[in-house]
Amino acid sequence: MARPKSTRDSVRRLGYVFTRLWPWIRDERSLLAASTVTLVAGVAMKLAEPWPLKFVLDRVLSGGA
């Protein structure tokens, strides 16, 4: 399969794949939605991870003020 020449070709091919897989995707919509929400929540938690540690270290190093 040759590489698509433009973005429009890529989108058209992606649409073709999506329509071919739709019967199986339709049956699993709730699972796909839950997986997407969980993925986004996991990324958000990873991005927020340093903040609690920052507050703890600020309290300890500043003498509890």
mmCIF file as Biopython writes it, N, C-alpha, C and O atoms, coordinates in Angstrom:
data_model
#
loop_
_atom_site.group_PDB
_atom_site.id
_atom_site.type_symbol
_atom_site.label_atom_id
_atom_site.label_alt_id
_atom_site.label_comp_id
_atom_site.label_asym_id
_atom_site.label_entity_id
_atom_site.label_seq_id
_atom_site.pdbx_PDB_ins_code
_atom_site.Cartn_x
_atom_site.Cartn_y
_atom_site.Cartn_z
_atom_site.occupancy
_atom_site.B_iso_or_equiv
_atom_site.auth_seq_id
_atom_site.auth_asym_id
_atom_site.pdbx_PDB_model_num
ATOM 1   N N  . MET A ? 1  ? 0.836   -1.168 0.000  1.0 0.0 1  A 1 
ATOM 2   C CA . MET A ? 1  ? 0.000   0.000  0.000  1.0 0.0 1  A 1 
ATOM 3   C C  . MET A ? 1  ? 0.889   1.242  0.000  1.0 0.0 1  A 1 
ATOM 4   O O  . MET A ? 1  ? 1.781   1.374  0.838  1.0 0.0 1  A 1 
ATOM 5   N N  . ALA A ? 2  ? 0.647   2.126  -0.917 1.0 0.0 2  A 1 
ATOM 6   C CA . ALA A ? 2  ? 1.458   3.332  -1.043 1.0 0.0 2  A 1 
ATOM 7   C C  . ALA A ? 2  ? 1.042   4.357  0.017  1.0 0.0 2  A 1 
ATOM 8   O O  . ALA A ? 2  ? -0.070  4.331  0.543  1.0 0.0 2  A 1 
ATOM 9   N N  . ARG A ? 3  ? 1.970   5.245  0.300  1.0 0.0 3  A 1 
ATOM 10  C CA . ARG A ? 3  ? 1.668   6.307  1.264  1.0 0.0 3  A 1 
ATOM 11  C C  . ARG A ? 3  ? 0.680   7.291  0.659  1.0 0.0 3  A 1 
ATOM 12  O O  . ARG A ? 3  ? 0.744   7.572  -0.537 1.0 0.0 3  A 1 
ATOM 13  N N  . PRO A ? 4  ? -0.230  7.817  1.465  1.0 0.0 4  A 1 
ATOM 14  C CA . PRO A ? 4  ? -1.176  8.810  0.954  1.0 0.0 4  A 1 
ATOM 15  C C  . PRO A ? 4  ? -0.440  10.087 0.558  1.0 0.0 4  A 1 
ATOM 16  O O  . PRO A ? 4  ? 0.541   10.479 1.191  1.0 0.0 4  A 1 
ATOM 17  N N  . LYS A ? 5  ? -0.924  10.716 -0.485 1.0 0.0 5  A 1 
ATOM 18  C CA . LYS A ? 5  ? -0.255  11.907 -0.997 1.0 0.0 5  A 1 
ATOM 19  C C  . LYS A ? 5  ? -0.654  13.181 -0.258 1.0 0.0 5  A 1 
ATOM 20  O O  . LYS A ? 5  ? 0.073   14.173 -0.289 1.0 0.0 5  A 1 
ATOM 21  N N  . SER A ? 6  ? -1.803  13.154 0.402  1.0 0.0 6  A 1 
ATOM 22  C CA . SER A ? 6  ? -2.245  14.358 1.108  1.0 0.0 6  A 1 
ATOM 23  C C  . SER A ? 6  ? -3.010  13.961 2.363  1.0 0.0 6  A 1 
ATOM 24  O O  . SER A ? 6  ? -3.316  12.791 2.595  1.0 0.0 6  A 1 
ATOM 25  N N  . THR A ? 7  ? -3.302  14.968 3.153  1.0 0.0 7  A 1 
ATOM 26  C CA . THR A ? 7  ? -4.089  14.744 4.365  1.0 0.0 7  A 1 
ATOM 27  C C  . THR A ? 7  ? -5.491  14.275 4.011  1.0 0.0 7  A 1 
ATOM 28  O O  . THR A ? 7  ? -6.069  13.441 4.707  1.0 0.0 7  A 1 
ATOM 29  N N  . ARG A ? 8  ? -6.027  14.807 2.942  1.0 0.0 8  A 1 
ATOM 30  C CA . ARG A ? 8  ? -7.367  14.402 2.505  1.0 0.0 8  A 1 
ATOM 31  C C  . ARG A ? 8  ? -7.405  12.905 2.195  1.0 0.0 8  A 1 
ATOM 32  O O  . ARG A ? 8  ? -8.365  12.221 2.549  1.0 0.0 8  A 1 
ATOM 33  N N  . ASP A ? 9  ? -6.362  12.395 1.535  1.0 0.0 9  A 1 
ATOM 34  C CA . ASP A ? 9  ? -6.290  10.960 1.253  1.0 0.0 9  A 1 
ATOM 35  C C  . ASP A ? 9  ? -6.211  10.149 2.553  1.0 0.0 9  A 1 
ATOM 36  O O  . ASP A ? 9  ? -6.830  9.092  2.674  1.0 0.0 9  A 1 
ATOM 37  N N  . SER A ? 10 ? -5.453  10.651 3.506  1.0 0.0 10 A 1 
ATOM 38  C CA . SER A ? 10 ? -5.330  9.963  4.790  1.0 0.0 10 A 1 
ATOM 39  C C  . SER A ? 10 ? -6.672  9.890  5.497  1.0 0.0 10 A 1 
ATOM 40  O O  . SER A ? 10 ? -7.045  8.842  6.023  1.0 0.0 10 A 1 
ATOM 41  N N  . VAL A ? 11 ? -7.396  10.997 5.509  1.0 0.0 11 A 1 
ATOM 42  C CA . VAL A ? 11 ? -8.703  11.037 6.168  1.0 0.0 11 A 1 
ATOM 43  C C  . VAL A ? 11 ? -9.680  10.112 5.455  1.0 0.0 11 A 1 
ATOM 44  O O  . VAL A ? 11 ? -10.461 9.417  6.105  1.0 0.0 11 A 1 
ATOM 45  N N  . ARG A ? 12 ? -9.644  10.097 4.141  1.0 0.0 12 A 1 
ATOM 46  C CA . ARG A ? 12 ? -10.520 9.218  3.372  1.0 0.0 12 A 1 
ATOM 47  C C  . ARG A ? 12 ? -10.228 7.751  3.693  1.0 0.0 12 A 1 
ATOM 48  O O  . ARG A ? 12 ? -11.152 6.956  3.866  1.0 0.0 12 A 1 
ATOM 49  N N  . ARG A ? 13 ? -8.960  7.397  3.770  1.0 0.0 13 A 1 
ATOM 50  C CA . ARG A ? 13 ? -8.602  6.016  4.094  1.0 0.0 13 A 1 
ATOM 51  C C  . ARG A ? 13 ? -8.998  5.661  5.527  1.0 0.0 13 A 1 
ATOM 52  O O  . ARG A ? 13 ? -9.456  4.550  5.791  1.0 0.0 13 A 1 
ATOM 53  N N  . LEU A ? 14 ? -8.822  6.597  6.439  1.0 0.0 14 A 1 
ATOM 54  C CA . LEU A ? 14 ? -9.230  6.360  7.819  1.0 0.0 14 A 1 
ATOM 55  C C  . LEU A ? 14 ? -10.741 6.167  7.898  1.0 0.0 14 A 1 
ATOM 56  O O  . LEU A ? 14 ? -11.225 5.314  8.642  1.0 0.0 14 A 1 
ATOM 57  N N  . GLY A ? 15 ? -11.481 6.957  7.134  1.0 0.0 15 A 1 
ATOM 58  C CA . GLY A ? 15 ? -12.931 6.788  7.074  1.0 0.0 15 A 1 
ATOM 59  C C  . GLY A ? 15 ? -13.314 5.427  6.528  1.0 0.0 15 A 1 
ATOM 60  O O  . GLY A ? 15 ? -14.263 4.810  7.011  1.0 0.0 15 A 1 
ATOM 61  N N  . TYR A ? 16 ? -12.594 4.955  5.534  1.0 0.0 16 A 1 
ATOM 62  C CA . TYR A ? 16 ? -12.847 3.632  4.963  1.0 0.0 16 A 1 
ATOM 63  C C  . TYR A ? 16 ? -12.634 2.545  6.017  1.0 0.0 16 A 1 
ATOM 64  O O  . TYR A ? 16 ? -13.457 1.641  6.164  1.0 0.0 16 A 1 
ATOM 65  N N  . VAL A ? 17 ? -11.534 2.643  6.741  1.0 0.0 17 A 1 
ATOM 66  C CA . VAL A ? 17 ? -11.249 1.663  7.785  1.0 0.0 17 A 1 
ATOM 67  C C  . VAL A ? 17 ? -12.335 1.719  8.857  1.0 0.0 17 A 1 
ATOM 68  O O  . VAL A ? 17 ? -12.805 0.680  9.322  1.0 0.0 17 A 1 
ATOM 69  N N  . PHE A ? 18 ? -12.733 2.924  9.247  1.0 0.0 18 A 1 
ATOM 70  C CA . PHE A ? 18 ? -13.754 3.085  10.273 1.0 0.0 18 A 1 
ATOM 71  C C  . PHE A ? 18 ? -15.082 2.468  9.835  1.0 0.0 18 A 1 
ATOM 72  O O  . PHE A ? 18 ? -15.732 1.785  10.627 1.0 0.0 18 A 1 
ATOM 73  N N  . THR A ? 19 ? -15.497 2.699  8.586  1.0 0.0 19 A 1 
ATOM 74  C CA . THR A ? 19 ? -16.760 2.132  8.125  1.0 0.0 19 A 1 
ATOM 75  C C  . THR A ? 19 ? -16.697 0.610  8.024  1.0 0.0 19 A 1 
ATOM 76  O O  . THR A ? 19 ? -17.697 -0.065 8.264  1.0 0.0 19 A 1 
ATOM 77  N N  . ARG A ? 20 ? -15.546 0.071  7.676  1.0 0.0 20 A 1 
ATOM 78  C CA . ARG A ? 20 ? -15.399 -1.385 7.608  1.0 0.0 20 A 1 
ATOM 79  C C  . ARG A ? 20 ? -15.464 -2.021 8.999  1.0 0.0 20 A 1 
ATOM 80  O O  . ARG A ? 20 ? -15.974 -3.132 9.148  1.0 0.0 20 A 1 
ATOM 81  N N  . LEU A ? 21 ? -14.953 -1.328 10.014 1.0 0.0 21 A 1 
ATOM 82  C CA . LEU A ? 21 ? -14.923 -1.864 11.372 1.0 0.0 21 A 1 
ATOM 83  C C  . LEU A ? 21 ? -16.141 -1.479 12.205 1.0 0.0 21 A 1 
ATOM 84  O O  . LEU A ? 21 ? -16.279 -1.943 13.337 1.0 0.0 21 A 1 
ATOM 85  N N  . TRP A ? 22 ? -17.025 -0.642 11.670 1.0 0.0 22 A 1 
ATOM 86  C CA . TRP A ? 22 ? -18.151 -0.119 12.434 1.0 0.0 22 A 1 
ATOM 87  C C  . TRP A ? 22 ? -19.020 -1.204 13.072 1.0 0.0 22 A 1 
ATOM 88  O O  . TRP A ? 22 ? -19.433 -1.021 14.217 1.0 0.0 22 A 1 
ATOM 89  N N  . PRO A ? 23 ? -19.321 -2.310 12.411 1.0 0.0 23 A 1 
ATOM 90  C CA . PRO A ? 23 ? -20.155 -3.326 13.081 1.0 0.0 23 A 1 
ATOM 91  C C  . PRO A ? 23 ? -19.559 -3.830 14.395 1.0 0.0 23 A 1 
ATOM 92  O O  . PRO A ? 23 ? -20.304 -4.112 15.334 1.0 0.0 23 A 1 
ATOM 93  N N  . TRP A ? 24 ? -18.264 -3.944 14.479 1.0 0.0 24 A 1 
ATOM 94  C CA . TRP A ? 24 ? -17.617 -4.396 15.708 1.0 0.0 24 A 1 
ATOM 95  C C  . TRP A ? 24 ? -17.441 -3.247 16.692 1.0 0.0 24 A 1 
ATOM 96  O O  . TRP A ? 24 ? -17.542 -3.451 17.902 1.0 0.0 24 A 1 
ATOM 97  N N  . ILE A ? 25 ? -17.180 -2.052 16.195 1.0 0.0 25 A 1 
ATOM 98  C CA . ILE A ? 25 ? -17.031 -0.889 17.067 1.0 0.0 25 A 1 
ATOM 99  C C  . ILE A ? 25 ? -18.362 -0.571 17.737 1.0 0.0 25 A 1 
ATOM 100 O O  . ILE A ? 25 ? -18.395 -0.238 18.922 1.0 0.0 25 A 1 
ATOM 101 N N  . ARG A ? 26 ? -19.454 -0.669 16.993 1.0 0.0 26 A 1 
ATOM 102 C CA . ARG A ? 26 ? -20.783 -0.336 17.513 1.0 0.0 26 A 1 
ATOM 103 C C  . ARG A ? 26 ? -21.117 -1.187 18.737 1.0 0.0 26 A 1 
ATOM 104 O O  . ARG A ? 26 ? -21.716 -0.688 19.690 1.0 0.0 26 A 1 
ATOM 105 N N  . ASP A ? 27 ? -20.744 -2.447 18.722 1.0 0.0 27 A 1 
ATOM 106 C CA . ASP A ? 27 ? -21.034 -3.336 19.846 1.0 0.0 27 A 1 
ATOM 107 C C  . ASP A ? 27 ? -20.231 -2.983 21.103 1.0 0.0 27 A 1 
ATOM 108 O O  . ASP A ? 27 ? -20.638 -3.332 22.211 1.0 0.0 27 A 1 
ATOM 109 N N  . GLU A ? 28 ? -19.129 -2.316 20.947 1.0 0.0 28 A 1 
ATOM 110 C CA . GLU A ? 28 ? -18.237 -2.032 22.065 1.0 0.0 28 A 1 
ATOM 111 C C  . GLU A ? 28 ? -18.149 -0.535 22.394 1.0 0.0 28 A 1 
ATOM 112 O O  . GLU A ? 28 ? -17.171 -0.101 23.003 1.0 0.0 28 A 1 
ATOM 113 N N  . ARG A ? 29 ? -19.142 0.250  22.008 1.0 0.0 29 A 1 
ATOM 114 C CA . ARG A ? 29 ? -19.089 1.701  22.217 1.0 0.0 29 A 1 
ATOM 115 C C  . ARG A ? 29 ? -18.904 2.088  23.678 1.0 0.0 29 A 1 
ATOM 116 O O  . ARG A ? 29 ? -18.087 2.956  23.983 1.0 0.0 29 A 1 
ATOM 117 N N  . SER A ? 30 ? -19.645 1.462  24.585 1.0 0.0 30 A 1 
ATOM 118 C CA . SER A ? 30 ? -19.534 1.830  25.997 1.0 0.0 30 A 1 
ATOM 119 C C  . SER A ? 30 ? -18.143 1.503  26.538 1.0 0.0 30 A 1 
ATOM 120 O O  . SER A ? 30 ? -17.584 2.272  27.320 1.0 0.0 30 A 1 
ATOM 121 N N  . LEU A ? 31 ? -17.595 0.386  26.131 1.0 0.0 31 A 1 
ATOM 122 C CA . LEU A ? 31 ? -16.250 0.018  26.566 1.0 0.0 31 A 1 
ATOM 123 C C  . LEU A ? 31 ? -15.209 0.994  26.015 1.0 0.0 31 A 1 
ATOM 124 O O  . LEU A ? 31 ? -14.292 1.389  26.734 1.0 0.0 31 A 1 
ATOM 125 N N  . LEU A ? 32 ? -15.343 1.382  24.752 1.0 0.0 32 A 1 
ATOM 126 C CA . LEU A ? 32 ? -14.418 2.350  24.160 1.0 0.0 32 A 1 
ATOM 127 C C  . LEU A ? 32 ? -14.532 3.713  24.831 1.0 0.0 32 A 1 
ATOM 128 O O  . LEU A ? 32 ? -13.522 4.380  25.052 1.0 0.0 32 A 1 
ATOM 129 N N  . ALA A ? 33 ? -15.752 4.133  25.157 1.0 0.0 33 A 1 
ATOM 130 C CA . ALA A ? 33 ? -15.940 5.421  25.834 1.0 0.0 33 A 1 
ATOM 131 C C  . ALA A ? 33 ? -15.316 5.391  27.230 1.0 0.0 33 A 1 
ATOM 132 O O  . ALA A ? 33 ? -14.636 6.337  27.628 1.0 0.0 33 A 1 
ATOM 133 N N  . ALA A ? 34 ? -15.544 4.314  27.965 1.0 0.0 34 A 1 
ATOM 134 C CA . ALA A ? 34 ? -14.958 4.192  29.302 1.0 0.0 34 A 1 
ATOM 135 C C  . ALA A ? 34 ? -13.435 4.152  29.233 1.0 0.0 34 A 1 
ATOM 136 O O  . ALA A ? 34 ? -12.760 4.731  30.084 1.0 0.0 34 A 1 
ATOM 137 N N  . SER A ? 35 ? -12.898 3.483  28.238 1.0 0.0 35 A 1 
ATOM 138 C CA . SER A ? 35 ? -11.443 3.418  28.073 1.0 0.0 35 A 1 
ATOM 139 C C  . SER A ? 35 ? -10.863 4.789  27.757 1.0 0.0 35 A 1 
ATOM 140 O O  . SER A ? 35 ? -9.802  5.151  28.266 1.0 0.0 35 A 1 
ATOM 141 N N  . THR A ? 36 ? -11.553 5.548  26.921 1.0 0.0 36 A 1 
ATOM 142 C CA . THR A ? 36 ? -11.085 6.885  26.569 1.0 0.0 36 A 1 
ATOM 143 C C  . THR A ? 36 ? -11.104 7.808  27.781 1.0 0.0 36 A 1 
ATOM 144 O O  . THR A ? 36 ? -10.151 8.553  28.009 1.0 0.0 36 A 1 
ATOM 145 N N  . VAL A ? 37 ? -12.179 7.762  28.557 1.0 0.0 37 A 1 
ATOM 146 C CA . VAL A ? 37 ? -12.275 8.588  29.768 1.0 0.0 37 A 1 
ATOM 147 C C  . VAL A ? 37 ? -11.181 8.209  30.758 1.0 0.0 37 A 1 
ATOM 148 O O  . VAL A ? 37 ? -10.557 9.082  31.362 1.0 0.0 37 A 1 
ATOM 149 N N  . THR A ? 38 ? -10.949 6.920  30.923 1.0 0.0 38 A 1 
ATOM 150 C CA . THR A ? 38 ? -9.910  6.457  31.838 1.0 0.0 38 A 1 
ATOM 151 C C  . THR A ? 38 ? -8.524  6.893  31.371 1.0 0.0 38 A 1 
ATOM 152 O O  . THR A ? 38 ? -7.692  7.282  32.190 1.0 0.0 38 A 1 
ATOM 153 N N  . LEU A ? 39 ? -8.273  6.834  30.088 1.0 0.0 39 A 1 
ATOM 154 C CA . LEU A ? 39 ? -6.986  7.266  29.542 1.0 0.0 39 A 1 
ATOM 155 C C  . LEU A ? 39 ? -6.759  8.748  29.788 1.0 0.0 39 A 1 
ATOM 156 O O  . LEU A ? 39 ? -5.674  9.145  30.212 1.0 0.0 39 A 1 
ATOM 157 N N  . VAL A ? 40 ? -7.764  9.565  29.529 1.0 0.0 40 A 1 
ATOM 158 C CA . VAL A ? 40 ? -7.639  11.011 29.739 1.0 0.0 40 A 1 
ATOM 159 C C  . VAL A ? 40 ? -7.447  11.311 31.231 1.0 0.0 40 A 1 
ATOM 160 O O  . VAL A ? 40 ? -6.637  12.165 31.590 1.0 0.0 40 A 1 
ATOM 161 N N  . ALA A ? 41 ? -8.183  10.617 32.095 1.0 0.0 41 A 1 
ATOM 162 C CA . ALA A ? 41 ? -8.030  10.822 33.536 1.0 0.0 41 A 1 
ATOM 163 C C  . ALA A ? 41 ? -6.630  10.421 34.003 1.0 0.0 41 A 1 
ATOM 164 O O  . ALA A ? 41 ? -6.042  11.096 34.848 1.0 0.0 41 A 1 
ATOM 165 N N  . GLY A ? 42 ? -6.101  9.340  33.464 1.0 0.0 42 A 1 
ATOM 166 C CA . GLY A ? 42 ? -4.754  8.903  33.831 1.0 0.0 42 A 1 
ATOM 167 C C  . GLY A ? 42 ? -3.694  9.916  33.428 1.0 0.0 42 A 1 
ATOM 168 O O  . GLY A ? 42 ? -2.761  10.182 34.187 1.0 0.0 42 A 1 
ATOM 169 N N  . VAL A ? 43 ? -3.836  10.474 32.245 1.0 0.0 43 A 1 
ATOM 170 C CA . VAL A ? 43 ? -2.888  11.502 31.782 1.0 0.0 43 A 1 
ATOM 171 C C  . VAL A ? 43 ? -2.994  12.742 32.668 1.0 0.0 43 A 1 
ATOM 172 O O  . VAL A ? 43 ? -1.977  13.328 33.039 1.0 0.0 43 A 1 
ATOM 173 N N  . ALA A ? 44 ? -4.218  13.144 33.007 1.0 0.0 44 A 1 
ATOM 174 C CA . ALA A ? 44 ? -4.410  14.311 33.882 1.0 0.0 44 A 1 
ATOM 175 C C  . ALA A ? 44 ? -3.773  14.074 35.249 1.0 0.0 44 A 1 
ATOM 176 O O  . ALA A ? 44 ? -3.150  14.979 35.804 1.0 0.0 44 A 1 
ATOM 177 N N  . MET A ? 45 ? -3.920  12.876 35.791 1.0 0.0 45 A 1 
ATOM 178 C CA . MET A ? 45 ? -3.311  12.565 37.096 1.0 0.0 45 A 1 
ATOM 179 C C  . MET A ? 45 ? -1.790  12.586 37.018 1.0 0.0 45 A 1 
ATOM 180 O O  . MET A ? 45 ? -1.128  13.055 37.944 1.0 0.0 45 A 1 
ATOM 181 N N  . LYS A ? 46 ? -1.235  12.085 35.928 1.0 0.0 46 A 1 
ATOM 182 C CA . LYS A ? 46 ? 0.226   12.126 35.775 1.0 0.0 46 A 1 
ATOM 183 C C  . LYS A ? 46 ? 0.731   13.556 35.691 1.0 0.0 46 A 1 
ATOM 184 O O  . LYS A ? 46 ? 1.792   13.875 36.228 1.0 0.0 46 A 1 
ATOM 185 N N  . LEU A ? 47 ? -0.027  14.421 35.018 1.0 0.0 47 A 1 
ATOM 186 C CA . LEU A ? 47 ? 0.375   15.822 34.918 1.0 0.0 47 A 1 
ATOM 187 C C  . LEU A ? 47 ? 0.273   16.526 36.265 1.0 0.0 47 A 1 
ATOM 188 O O  . LEU A ? 47 ? 1.069   17.419 36.555 1.0 0.0 47 A 1 
ATOM 189 N N  . ALA A ? 48 ? -0.688  16.140 37.084 1.0 0.0 48 A 1 
ATOM 190 C CA . ALA A ? 48 ? -0.897  16.789 38.386 1.0 0.0 48 A 1 
ATOM 191 C C  . ALA A ? 48 ? -0.049  16.163 39.492 1.0 0.0 48 A 1 
ATOM 192 O O  . ALA A ? 48 ? -0.042  16.668 40.614 1.0 0.0 48 A 1 
ATOM 193 N N  . GLU A ? 49 ? 0.652   15.097 39.203 1.0 0.0 49 A 1 
ATOM 194 C CA . GLU A ? 49 ? 1.400   14.366 40.214 1.0 0.0 49 A 1 
ATOM 195 C C  . GLU A ? 49 ? 2.405   15.195 41.011 1.0 0.0 49 A 1 
ATOM 196 O O  . GLU A ? 49 ? 2.477   15.010 42.226 1.0 0.0 49 A 1 
ATOM 197 N N  . PRO A ? 50 ? 3.179   16.088 40.417 1.0 0.0 50 A 1 
ATOM 198 C CA . PRO A ? 50 ? 4.173   16.831 41.199 1.0 0.0 50 A 1 
ATOM 199 C C  . PRO A ? 50 ? 3.571   17.832 42.184 1.0 0.0 50 A 1 
ATOM 200 O O  . PRO A ? 50 ? 4.252   18.211 43.137 1.0 0.0 50 A 1 
ATOM 201 N N  . TRP A ? 51 ? 2.350   18.270 42.003 1.0 0.0 51 A 1 
ATOM 202 C CA . TRP A ? 51 ? 1.785   19.325 42.845 1.0 0.0 51 A 1 
ATOM 203 C C  . TRP A ? 51 ? 1.627   18.934 44.306 1.0 0.0 51 A 1 
ATOM 204 O O  . TRP A ? 51 ? 2.022   19.732 45.156 1.0 0.0 51 A 1 
ATOM 205 N N  . PRO A ? 52 ? 1.085   17.776 44.675 1.0 0.0 52 A 1 
ATOM 206 C CA . PRO A ? 52 ? 0.989   17.446 46.112 1.0 0.0 52 A 1 
ATOM 207 C C  . PRO A ? 52 ? 2.359   17.382 46.775 1.0 0.0 52 A 1 
ATOM 208 O O  . PRO A ? 52 ? 2.515   17.839 47.908 1.0 0.0 52 A 1 
ATOM 209 N N  . LEU A ? 53 ? 3.338   16.831 46.101 1.0 0.0 53 A 1 
ATOM 210 C CA . LEU A ? 53 ? 4.684   16.763 46.659 1.0 0.0 53 A 1 
ATOM 211 C C  . LEU A ? 53 ? 5.249   18.155 46.872 1.0 0.0 53 A 1 
ATOM 212 O O  . LEU A ? 53 ? 5.940   18.392 47.863 1.0 0.0 53 A 1 
ATOM 213 N N  . LYS A ? 54 ? 4.972   19.075 45.970 1.0 0.0 54 A 1 
ATOM 214 C CA . LYS A ? 54 ? 5.442   20.449 46.112 1.0 0.0 54 A 1 
ATOM 215 C C  . LYS A ? 54 ? 4.881   21.074 47.382 1.0 0.0 54 A 1 
ATOM 216 O O  . LYS A ? 54 ? 5.611   21.727 48.128 1.0 0.0 54 A 1 
ATOM 217 N N  . PHE A ? 55 ? 3.592   20.879 47.633 1.0 0.0 55 A 1 
ATOM 218 C CA . PHE A ? 55 ? 2.976   21.473 48.822 1.0 0.0 55 A 1 
ATOM 219 C C  . PHE A ? 55 ? 3.533   20.867 50.104 1.0 0.0 55 A 1 
ATOM 220 O O  . PHE A ? 55 ? 3.739   21.584 51.083 1.0 0.0 55 A 1 
ATOM 221 N N  . VAL A ? 56 ? 3.779   19.564 50.116 1.0 0.0 56 A 1 
ATOM 222 C CA . VAL A ? 56 ? 4.353   18.904 51.299 1.0 0.0 56 A 1 
ATOM 223 C C  . VAL A ? 56 ? 5.758   19.424 51.556 1.0 0.0 56 A 1 
ATOM 224 O O  . VAL A ? 56 ? 6.087   19.764 52.692 1.0 0.0 56 A 1 
ATOM 225 N N  . LEU A ? 57 ? 6.593   19.494 50.524 1.0 0.0 57 A 1 
ATOM 226 C CA . LEU A ? 57 ? 7.959   19.970 50.707 1.0 0.0 57 A 1 
ATOM 227 C C  . LEU A ? 57 ? 7.998   21.440 51.099 1.0 0.0 57 A 1 
ATOM 228 O O  . LEU A ? 57 ? 8.853   21.837 51.892 1.0 0.0 57 A 1 
ATOM 229 N N  . ASP A ? 58 ? 7.109   22.247 50.573 1.0 0.0 58 A 1 
ATOM 230 C CA . ASP A ? 58 ? 7.052   23.657 50.957 1.0 0.0 58 A 1 
ATOM 231 C C  . ASP A ? 58 ? 6.713   23.793 52.434 1.0 0.0 58 A 1 
ATOM 232 O O  . ASP A ? 58 ? 7.278   24.644 53.121 1.0 0.0 58 A 1 
ATOM 233 N N  . ARG A ? 59 ? 5.806   22.975 52.928 1.0 0.0 59 A 1 
ATOM 234 C CA . ARG A ? 59 ? 5.439   23.017 54.356 1.0 0.0 59 A 1 
ATOM 235 C C  . ARG A ? 59 ? 6.602   22.596 55.231 1.0 0.0 59 A 1 
ATOM 236 O O  . ARG A ? 59 ? 6.871   23.236 56.248 1.0 0.0 59 A 1 
ATOM 237 N N  . VAL A ? 60 ? 7.302   21.525 54.854 1.0 0.0 60 A 1 
ATOM 238 C CA . VAL A ? 60 ? 8.406   21.000 55.666 1.0 0.0 60 A 1 
ATOM 239 C C  . VAL A ? 60 ? 9.574   21.961 55.638 1.0 0.0 60 A 1 
ATOM 240 O O  . VAL A ? 60 ? 10.141  22.265 56.688 1.0 0.0 60 A 1 
ATOM 241 N N  . LEU A ? 61 ? 9.951   22.447 54.464 1.0 0.0 61 A 1 
ATOM 242 C CA . LEU A ? 61 ? 11.128  23.297 54.345 1.0 0.0 61 A 1 
ATOM 243 C C  . LEU A ? 61 ? 10.906  24.702 54.879 1.0 0.0 61 A 1 
ATOM 244 O O  . LEU A ? 61 ? 11.861  25.356 55.296 1.0 0.0 61 A 1 
ATOM 245 N N  . SER A ? 62 ? 9.673   25.179 54.875 1.0 0.0 62 A 1 
ATOM 246 C CA . SER A ? 62 ? 9.411   26.529 55.369 1.0 0.0 62 A 1 
ATOM 247 C C  . SER A ? 62 ? 9.069   26.534 56.852 1.0 0.0 62 A 1 
ATOM 248 O O  . SER A ? 62 ? 8.746   27.587 57.400 1.0 0.0 62 A 1 
ATOM 249 N N  . GLY A ? 63 ? 9.132   25.390 57.509 1.0 0.0 63 A 1 
ATOM 250 C CA . GLY A ? 63 ? 8.909   25.332 58.933 1.0 0.0 63 A 1 
ATOM 251 C C  . GLY A ? 63 ? 7.444   25.224 59.316 1.0 0.0 63 A 1 
ATOM 252 O O  . GLY A ? 63 ? 7.075   25.580 60.435 1.0 0.0 63 A 1 
ATOM 253 N N  . GLY A ? 64 ? 6.617   24.749 58.431 1.0 0.0 64 A 1 
ATOM 254 C CA . GLY A ? 64 ? 5.216   24.531 58.759 1.0 0.0 64 A 1 
ATOM 255 C C  . GLY A ? 64 ? 4.350   25.767 58.683 1.0 0.0 64 A 1 
ATOM 256 O O  . GLY A ? 64 ? 3.207   25.732 59.138 1.0 0.0 64 A 1 
ATOM 257 N N  . ALA A ? 65 ? 4.844   26.854 58.131 1.0 0.0 65 A 1 
ATOM 258 C CA . ALA A ? 65 ? 4.057   28.085 58.072 1.0 0.0 65 A 1 
ATOM 259 C C  . ALA A ? 65 ? 3.014   28.030 57.005 1.0 0.0 65 A 1 
ATOM 260 O O  . ALA A ? 65 ? 2.264   28.989 56.824 1.0 0.0 65 A 1 
#
